[in-house]
Amino acid sequence: MHIQDDPIEHADGPGMPERRLMSAILWEAFHSLQRPTAARIASGDPLRREILDWFHTDQLDYVFSFRSICAYLEIDPVRIRAQVEVVAALARDRN
C-alpha cells in the first residue's frame, strides 16, 4: 500500500525544506500504521489511536495538522484518508 506519489519528487525551488519536512511527517504517520508490531495493531493502542485521530482531523489552524500538510503539499486528503482506512482495517483483521 502506498500513499500517492511523493509530492516532493517533482518539487524544486523555494520552500523545499518545508515541503520535505511536511512530506516526512505525512509518510511517517502513514507508515507507523503499517508497522507490524503488536503495539501498533493492538486494539486500543493509544499511539495508534492518536495517529488515526490525526489523519481524521479537519484542523487547518495548526501548521502540522493533517489538513494543513495536505494543503501545503497540494495533495488530496480524501484519497490519503481512504488509504489510511484500508491500512487500519488490515491491521484490525490481523488481530
Buried (B, 14 or more C-beta within 10 A) or exposed (E): EEBEEBBBEEBEEEEEEEBEBBBEBBEEBBEBBBEEEEEBBEEEBEEBEEBBEBBEEEEEEEEEBBBBBBEBBEBEBEEBBEBBEEBBEBBEEEE
